[in-house]
Amino acid sequence: METKRITLFAGHYGSGKTNIAVNYALYLKGRTDSVKIADLDIVNPYFRTKDSGDALSRVGITVVSSAYANTNLDIPSLPQEAYATVHDKSASWVIDVGGDDRGAMALGRYAPEILAENDFEMLMVVNRFRPLTSNWQSALEVMREIETASGMKFTGVVNNSNLGRETTAGDVLSSLEYGERIAREAGLALKMVSVREDLLPSLSDKIPNMFPLKLHVYQAWK
């Protein structure tokens, strides 16, 4: 899989973009020395990159997130260290962009420098089993809203259609056309189809571009 210095994951709340971002950071760590992950979410959601902080730190991945993450305070604040995503070119960065267009607004302040360097991938994470993106039309609408809010265009799509631990191989297979249609309508490549690790043996010869996924990495690694 070709990698860029900066990889951004964005999508609607509940798409699973945070878990994808954490897994991708771990994937990168096996291929390059310096990996850092930044949580640019300015809205305090239920599951954040910071939840995986201890596990990531143990393997040498730096986590940058709001001081208010995992608190009862919902304050739109980003740490000063987040600017390192564009200034620290010695590291490979994974960026977890906030859900939908409101969260994507935080990315706008970094967009000009990211675009100028032009060493990035911005991936739209979609999940057919989420109510607000259950069809390709609604997912495409969310994609356009995020692009408008962030000032950046997506470069690819990640099909992360799943039902958590209840996901079956059949669920993954039934979502393939959904992900392919979104990519086709957007004129983008379908970069990854995420598959829970225990389902890989039954799907390995049926899905191209599979990306092995640990669910809730922060729990499994503690």
Phi and psi in degrees as GROMACS dihedral restraints (atoms count N, CA, C in turn):
[ dihedral_restraints ]
;  ai    aj    ak    al  type     phi  dphi    fc
    3     4     5     6     1   -70.8    20    10
    4     5     6     7     1   137.0    20    10
    6     7     8     9     1  -121.0    20    10
    7     8     9    10     1   155.7    20    10
    9    10    11    12     1  -115.5    20    10
   10    11    12    13     1   167.7    20    10
   12    13    14    15     1   -64.8    20    10
   13    14    15    16     1   -37.8    20    10
   15    16    17    18     1  -120.8    20    10
   16    17    18    19     1   127.1    20    10
   18    19    20    21     1  -122.2    20    10
   19    20    21    22     1   121.6    20    10
   21    22    23    24     1  -108.5    20    10
   22    23    24    25     1   136.0    20    10
   24    25    26    27     1  -117.8    20    10
   25    26    27    28     1   125.2    20    10
   27    28    29    30     1  -135.5    20    10
   28    29    30    31     1   159.7    20    10
   30    31    32    33     1   169.7    20    10
   31    32    33    34     1   177.4    20    10
   33    34    35    36     1   -72.0    20    10
   34    35    36    37     1   156.9    20    10
   36    37    38    39     1   -54.4    20    10
   37    38    39    40     1   134.0    20    10
   39    40    41    42     1    88.6    20    10
   40    41    42    43     1    -1.1    20    10
   42    43    44    45     1   -72.3    20    10
   43    44    45    46     1   -21.0    20    10
   45    46    47    48     1    93.2    20    10
   46    47    48    49     1    18.4    20    10
   48    49    50    51     1   -63.8    20    10
   49    50    51    52     1   -34.2    20    10
   51    52    53    54     1   -65.8    20    10
   52    53    54    55     1   -44.3    20    10
   54    55    56    57     1   -66.1    20    10
   55    56    57    58     1   -37.0    20    10
   57    58    59    60     1   -62.0    20    10
   58    59    60    61     1   -46.1    20    10
   60    61    62    63     1   -60.5    20    10
   61    62    63    64     1   -43.2    20    10
   63    64    65    66     1   -64.2    20    10
   64    65    66    67     1   -45.9    20    10
   66    67    68    69     1   -63.2    20    10
   67    68    69    70     1   -37.9    20    10
   69    70    71    72     1   -69.3    20    10
   70    71    72    73     1   -37.3    20    10
   72    73    74    75     1   -60.8    20    10
   73    74    75    76     1   -41.1    20    10
   75    76    77    78     1   -65.5    20    10
   76    77    78    79     1   -37.7    20    10
   78    79    80    81     1   -61.7    20    10
   79    80    81    82     1   -45.7    20    10
   81    82    83    84     1   -63.8    20    10
   82    83    84    85     1   -37.2    20    10
   84    85    86    87     1   -61.6    20    10
   85    86    87    88     1   -25.7    20    10
   87    88    89    90     1   -78.5    20    10
   88    89    90    91     1    -4.0    20    10
   90    91    92    93     1  -125.5    20    10
   91    92    93    94     1   -14.5    20    10
   93    94    95    96     1  -147.6    20    10
   94    95    96    97     1   153.7    20    10
   96    97    98    99     1   -72.1    20    10
   97    98    99   100     1   -49.0    20    10
   99   100   101   102     1  -105.2    20    10
  100   101   102   103     1   110.6    20    10
  102   103   104   105     1  -127.2    20    10
  103   104   105   106     1   133.1    20    10
  105   106   107   108     1  -132.0    20    10
  106   107   108   109     1   147.7    20    10
  108   109   110   111     1  -127.2    20    10
  109   110   111   112     1   132.6    20    10
  111   112   113   114     1  -119.3    20    10
  112   113   114   115     1   133.5    20    10
  114   115   116   117     1  -100.3    20    10
  115   116   117   118     1   108.2    20    10
  117   118   119   120     1   -96.8    20    10
  118   119   120   121     1    16.9    20    10
  120   121   122   123     1   -73.1    20    10
  121   122   123   124     1   123.7    20    10
  123   124   125   126     1   -97.2    20    10
  124   125   126   127     1     0.2    20    10
  126   127   128   129     1  -114.9    20    10
  127   128   129   130     1   130.1    20    10
  129   130   131   132     1   -77.9    20    10
  130   131   132   133     1    96.7    20    10
  132   133   134   135     1   -88.9    20    10
  133   134   135   136     1  -168.1    20    10
  135   136   137   138     1   -83.3    20    10
  136   137   138   139     1   -26.9    20    10
  138   139   140   141     1  -136.3    20    10
  139   140   141   142     1   118.8    20    10
  141   142   143   144     1  -123.7    20    10
  142   143   144   145     1   161.7    20    10
  144   145   146   147     1   -56.8    20    10
  145   146   147   148     1   -35.3    20    10
  147   148   149   150     1   -60.6    20    10
  148   149   150   151     1   -25.7    20    10
  150   151   152   153     1   -59.1    20    10
  151   152   153   154     1   -26.9    20    10
  153   154   155   156     1   -97.6    20    10
  154   155   156   157     1     9.4    20    10
  156   157   158   159     1   -55.2    20    10
  157   158   159   160     1   -48.2    20    10
  159   160   161   162     1   -63.8    20    10
  160   161   162   163     1   -44.7    20    10
  162   163   164   165     1   -63.8    20    10
  163   164   165   166     1   -41.4    20    10
  165   166   167   168     1   -68.4    20    10
  166   167   168   169     1   -41.4    20    10
  168   169   170   171     1   -61.6    20    10
  169   170   171   172     1   -35.5    20    10
  171   172   173   174     1   -64.7    20    10
  172   173   174   175     1   -24.8    20    10
  174   175   176   177     1  -102.5    20    10
  175   176   177   178     1    10.8    20    10
  177   178   179   180     1    88.1    20    10
  178   179   180   181     1    19.7    20    10
  180   181   182   183     1  -100.3    20    10
  181   182   183   184     1   125.1    20    10
  183   184   185   186     1   -81.9    20    10
  184   185   186   187     1   133.8    20    10
  186   187   188   189     1  -110.7    20    10
  187   188   189   190     1   127.9    20    10
  189   190   191   192     1  -117.0    20    10
  190   191   192   193     1   118.3    20    10
  192   193   194   195     1  -150.9    20    10
  193   194   195   196     1   170.0    20    10
  195   196   197   198     1   -63.5    20    10
  196   197   198   199     1   144.3    20    10
  198   199   200   201     1   -65.5    20    10
  199   200   201   202     1   -16.4    20    10
  201   202   203   204     1   -95.3    20    10
  202   203   204   205     1     1.8    20    10
  204   205   206   207     1   -62.8    20    10
  205   206   207   208     1   142.7    20    10
  207   208   209   210     1    63.8    20    10
  208   209   210   211     1    28.2    20    10
  210   211   212   213     1  -120.2    20    10
  211   212   213   214     1   177.9    20    10
  213   214   215   216     1   -86.4    20    10
  214   215   216   217     1     0.7    20    10
  216   217   218   219     1   -92.7    20    10
  217   218   219   220     1   131.4    20    10
  219   220   221   222     1  -110.6    20    10
  220   221   222   223     1    75.4    20    10
  222   223   224   225     1  -109.0    20    10
  223   224   225   226     1   124.8    20    10
  225   226   227   228     1   -71.7    20    10
  226   227   228   229     1    81.0    20    10
  228   229   230   231     1  -132.6    20    10
  229   230   231   232     1   137.5    20    10
  231   232   233   234     1  -118.9    20    10
  232   233   234   235     1   143.4    20    10
  234   235   236   237     1   -72.5    20    10
  235   236   237   238     1   152.8    20    10
  237   238   239   240     1   -58.9    20    10
  238   239   240   241     1   -31.7    20    10
  240   241   242   243     1   -62.7    20    10
  241   242   243   244     1   -18.3    20    10
  243   244   245   246     1   -63.2    20    10
  244   245   246   247     1   -25.0    20    10
  246   247   248   249     1   -67.0    20    10
  247   248   249   250     1   -17.3    20    10
  249   250   251   252     1   -64.9    20    10
  250   251   252   253     1   -19.2    20    10
  252   253   254   255     1   -59.0    20    10
  253   254   255   256     1   -30.7    20    10
  255   256   257   258     1  -102.2    20    10
  256   257   258   259     1   -21.4    20    10
  258   259   260   261     1   -97.3    20    10
  259   260   261   262     1   -29.6    20    10
  261   262   263   264     1   -90.8    20    10
  262   263   264   265     1    90.3    20    10
  264   265   266   267     1   -87.6    20    10
  265   266   267   268     1     4.9    20    10
  267   268   269   270     1   -83.0    20    10
  268   269   270   271     1   -10.3    20    10
  270   271   272   273     1  -119.4    20    10
  271   272   273   274     1   156.3    20    10
  273   274   275   276     1   -89.2    20    10
  274   275   276   277     1   128.0    20    10
  276   277   278   279     1  -110.4    20    10
  277   278   279   280     1   137.6    20    10
  279   280   281   282     1  -113.7    20    10
  280   281   282   283     1   128.8    20    10
  282   283   284   285     1  -118.6    20    10
  283   284   285   286     1   122.7    20    10
  285   286   287   288     1   -93.6    20    10
  286   287   288   289     1   101.7    20    10
  288   289   290   291     1   -81.4    20    10
  289   290   291   292     1   144.2    20    10
  291   292   293   294     1   -59.2    20    10
  292   293   294   295     1   156.3    20    10
  294   295   296   297     1   -64.5    20    10
  295   296   297   298     1   142.0    20    10
  297   298   299   300     1    45.9    20    10
  298   299   300   301     1  -159.8    20    10
  300   301   302   303     1   -72.9    20    10
  301   302   303   304     1   -30.1    20    10
  303   304   305   306     1   -64.2    20    10
  304   305   306   307     1   -47.2    20    10
  306   307   308   309     1   -66.7    20    10
  307   308   309   310     1   -34.1    20    10
  309   310   311   312     1   -67.9    20    10
  310   311   312   313     1   -18.5    20    10
  312   313   314   315     1   -58.7    20    10
  313   314   315   316     1   -33.4    20    10
  315   316   317   318     1   -63.1    20    10
  316   317   318   319     1   -29.5    20    10
  318   319   320   321     1   -69.3    20    10
  319   320   321   322     1   -24.8    20    10
  321   322   323   324     1   -56.3    20    10
  322   323   324   325     1   -32.1    20    10
  324   325   326   327     1   -72.8    20    10
  325   326   327   328     1   -20.0    20    10
  327   328   329   330     1  -100.6    20    10
  328   329   330   331     1   -14.2    20    10
  330   331   332   333     1   -55.9    20    10
  331   332   333   334     1   -45.9    20    10
  333   334   335   336     1   -57.5    20    10
  334   335   336   337     1   -42.0    20    10
  336   337   338   339     1   -73.5    20    10
  337   338   339   340     1   -35.8    20    10
  339   340   341   342     1   -64.5    20    10
  340   341   342   343     1   -43.4    20    10
  342   343   344   345     1   -66.0    20    10
  343   344   345   346     1   -38.6    20    10
  345   346   347   348     1   -65.5    20    10
  346   347   348   349     1   -40.0    20    10
  348   349   350   351     1   -70.2    20    10
  349   350   351   352     1   -36.3    20    10
  351   352   353   354     1    57.4    20    10
  352   353   354   355     1    43.6    20    10
  354   355   356   357     1  -130.5    20    10
  355   356   357   358     1    60.4    20    10
  357   358   359   360     1  -142.7    20    10
  358   359   360   361     1   160.5    20    10
  360   361   362   363     1  -128.5    20    10
  361   362   363   364     1   130.1    20    10
  363   364   365   366     1  -118.5    20    10
  364   365   366   367     1   113.0    20    10
  366   367   368   369     1  -112.6    20    10
  367   368   369   370     1   130.2    20    10
  369   370   371   372     1   -88.4    20    10
  370   371   372   373     1   119.2    20    10
  372   373   374   375     1   -94.3    20    10
  373   374   375   376     1   123.2    20    10
  375   376   377   378     1  -122.2    20    10
  376   377   378   379     1   151.2    20    10
  378   379   380   381     1  -142.7    20    10
  379   380   381   382     1   110.1    20    10
  381   382   383   384     1   -62.7    20    10
  382   383   384   385     1   -21.6    20    10
  384   385   386   387     1   -91.9    20    10
  385   386   387   388     1     9.4    20    10
  387   388   389   390     1   -97.3    20    10
  388   389   390   391     1   135.3    20    10
  390   391   392   393     1   -56.6    20    10
  391   392   393   394     1   -38.3    20    10
  393   394   395   396     1   -86.1    20    10
  394   395   396   397     1    -3.2    20    10
  396   397   398   399     1  -135.8    20    10
  397   398   399   400     1    40.1    20    10
  399   400   401   402     1   -78.7    20    10
  400   401   402   403     1   -10.3    20    10
  402   403   404   405     1  -135.2    20    10
  403   404   405   406     1   164.3    20    10
  405   406   407   408     1   -66.1    20    10
  406   407   408   409     1   -30.2    20    10
  408   409   410   411     1   -65.4    20    10
  409   410   411   412     1   -45.6    20    10
  411   412   413   414     1   -69.6    20    10
  412   413   414   415     1   -36.3    20    10
  414   415   416   417     1   -64.4    20    10
  415   416   417   418     1   -39.8    20    10
  417   418   419   420     1   -66.3    20    10
  418   419   420   421     1   -35.6    20    10
  420   421   422   423     1   -63.6    20    10
  421   422   423   424     1   -44.5    20    10
  423   424   425   426     1   -62.2    20    10
  424   425   426   427     1   -40.6    20    10
  426   427   428   429     1   -58.1    20    10
  427   428   429   430     1   -45.6    20    10
  429   430   431   432     1   -67.0    20    10
  430   431   432   433     1   -35.6    20    10
  432   433   434   435     1   -64.7    20    10
  433   434   435   436     1   -41.9    20    10
  435   436   437   438     1   -65.6    20    10
  436   437   438   439     1   -42.1    20    10
  438   439   440   441     1   -61.1    20    10
  439   440   441   442     1   -43.0    20    10
  441   442   443   444     1   -64.9    20    10
  442   443   444   445     1   -43.6    20    10
  444   445   446   447     1   -69.3    20    10
  445   446   447   448     1   -36.1    20    10
  447   448   449   450     1   -89.6    20    10
  448   449   450   451     1   -21.6    20    10
  450   451   452   453     1    77.3    20    10
  451   452   453   454     1    17.8    20    10
  453   454   455   456     1  -131.7    20    10
  454   455   456   457     1   150.8    20    10
  456   457   458   459     1  -100.5    20    10
  457   458   459   460     1   144.0    20    10
  459   460   461   462     1   -68.9    20    10
  460   461   462   463     1   149.6    20    10
  462   463   464   465     1  -112.7    20    10
  463   464   465   466     1    -7.3    20    10
  465   466   467   468     1  -173.1    20    10
  466   467   468   469     1   173.7    20    10
  468   469   470   471     1  -124.7    20    10
  469   470   471   472     1   142.2    20    10
  471   472   473   474     1  -117.2    20    10
  472   473   474   475     1   119.1    20    10
  474   475   476   477     1   -87.2    20    10
  475   476   477   478     1   105.6    20    10
  477   478   479   480     1  -113.3    20    10
  478   479   480   481     1    35.8    20    10
  480   481   482   483     1   -66.1    20    10
  481   482   483   484     1   117.8    20    10
  483   484   485   486     1  -159.6    20    10
  484   485   486   487     1   163.9    20    10
  486   487   488   489     1  -119.6    20    10
  487   488   489   490     1    36.2    20    10
  489   490   491   492     1    64.6    20    10
  490   491   492   493     1  -136.5    20    10
  492   493   494   495     1   -71.9    20    10
  493   494   495   496     1   -10.5    20    10
  495   496   497   498     1   -88.0    20    10
  496   497   498   499     1    -4.1    20    10
  498   499   500   501     1   -64.0    20    10
  499   500   501   502     1   135.5    20    10
  501   502   503   504     1  -111.1    20    10
  502   503   504   505     1   166.7    20    10
  504   505   506   507     1   -59.5    20    10
  505   506   507   508     1   -36.5    20    10
  507   508   509   510     1   -62.8    20    10
  508   509   510   511     1   -37.3    20    10
  510   511   512   513     1   -61.6    20    10
  511   512   513   514     1   -44.0    20    10
  513   514   515   516     1   -63.2    20    10
  514   515   516   517     1   -46.9    20    10
  516   517   518   519     1   -63.5    20    10
  517   518   519   520     1   -38.1    20    10
  519   520   521   522     1   -69.1    20    10
  520   521   522   523     1   -16.8    20    10
  522   523   524   525     1   -95.8    20    10
  523   524   525   526     1    -2.9    20    10
  525   526   527   528     1   -61.7    20    10
  526   527   528   529     1   -45.5    20    10
  528   529   530   531     1   -63.5    20    10
  529   530   531   532     1   -36.5    20    10
  531   532   533   534     1   -57.1    20    10
  532   533   534   535     1   -52.1    20    10
  534   535   536   537     1   -65.2    20    10
  535   536   537   538     1   -41.1    20    10
  537   538   539   540     1   -65.2    20    10
  538   539   540   541     1   -37.3    20    10
  540   541   542   543     1   -66.8    20    10
  541   542   543   544     1   -43.1    20    10
  543   544   545   546     1   -59.5    20    10
  544   545   546   547     1   -47.6    20    10
  546   547   548   549     1   -61.7    20    10
  547   548   549   550     1   -43.4    20    10
  549   550   551   552     1   -64.2    20    10
  550   551   552   553     1   -46.1    20    10
  552   553   554   555     1   -65.4    20    10
  553   554   555   556     1   -31.7    20    10
  555   556   557   558     1   -84.7    20    10
  556   557   558   559     1   -10.0    20    10
  558   559   560   561     1    71.9    20    10
  559   560   561   562     1    32.5    20    10
  561   562   563   564     1  -123.4    20    10
  562   563   564   565     1   165.8    20    10
  564   565   566   567     1   -83.6    20    10
  565   566   567   568     1   144.8    20    10
  567   568   569   570     1   -84.9    20    10
  568   569   570   571     1   100.2    20    10
  570   571   572   573     1   -74.9    20    10
  571   572   573   574     1   -37.9    20    10
  573   574   575   576     1  -147.4    20    10
  574   575   576   577     1   149.3    20    10
  576   577   578   579     1  -121.3    20    10
  577   578   579   580     1   111.7    20    10
  579   580   581   582     1   -75.5    20    10
  580   581   582   583     1   138.6    20    10
  582   583   584   585     1  -137.3    20    10
  583   584   585   586     1   126.1    20    10
  585   586   587   588     1   -57.9    20    10
  586   587   588   589     1   138.7    20    10
  588   589   590   591     1   -51.6    20    10
  589   590   591   592     1   -40.3    20    10
  591   592   593   594     1   -72.7    20    10
  592   593   594   595     1   -12.6    20    10
  594   595   596   597     1   -93.8    20    10
  595   596   597   598     1    -8.2    20    10
  597   598   599   600     1   -56.1    20    10
  598   599   600   601     1   -45.4    20    10
  600   601   602   603     1   -57.7    20    10
  601   602   603   604     1   -35.9    20    10
  603   604   605   606     1   -84.1    20    10
  604   605   606   607     1    -9.3    20    10
  606   607   608   609     1  -121.5    20    10
  607   608   609   610     1    -3.4    20    10
  609   610   611   612     1   -59.1    20    10
  610   611   612   613     1   -30.1    20    10
  612   613   614   615     1  -100.7    20    10
  613   614   615   616     1     8.9    20    10
  615   616   617   618     1  -115.7    20    10
  616   617   618   619     1   -17.5    20    10
  618   619   620   621     1  -129.9    20    10
  619   620   621   622     1   123.1    20    10
  621   622   623   624     1   -79.9    20    10
  622   623   624   625     1   159.7    20    10
  624   625   626   627     1    59.4    20    10
  625   626   627   628     1    35.5    20    10
  627   628   629   630     1   -70.4    20    10
  628   629   630   631     1   142.0    20    10
  630   631   632   633     1  -123.7    20    10
  631   632   633   634     1   111.1    20    10
  633   634   635   636     1   -62.2    20    10
  634   635   636   637     1   138.2    20    10
  636   637   638   639     1  -131.2    20    10
  637   638   639   640     1   129.2    20    10
  639   640   641   642     1   -92.9    20    10
  640   641   642   643     1   132.7    20    10
  642   643   644   645     1   -85.9    20    10
  643   644   645   646     1   137.1    20    10
  645   646   647   648     1    47.8    20    10
  646   647   648   649     1    63.1    20    10
  648   649   650   651     1   -53.6    20    10
  649   650   651   652     1   -37.5    20    10
  651   652   653   654     1   -62.0    20    10
  652   653   654   655     1   -30.0    20    10
  654   655   656   657     1   -77.0    20    10
  655   656   657   658     1   -43.5    20    10
  657   658   659   660     1   -67.6    20    10
  658   659   660   661     1   -26.6    20    10
  660   661   662   663     1   -95.6    20    10
  661   662   663   664     1    -7.6    20    10
